[in-house]
């Protein structure tokens, strides 16, 4: 039980770290300049992840 709670806590901390990193990048600007490329697809996915994290944060 204790181990499970510790793992969940670590996972939440990692998700918070990922969200903090995503906030540091201007993904929308990157999406415009990389549109149509493989990198553009990755940036678009990161924009979606950022939006999901933001919506979860406001709940």
Secondary structure, DSSP 8 states (H G I E B T S, - for coil): -HHHHHHHHHHHHHHHHHHHHHHHS-HHHHHHHTTTSHHHHHHHHHHHHHHHHHHHHT-
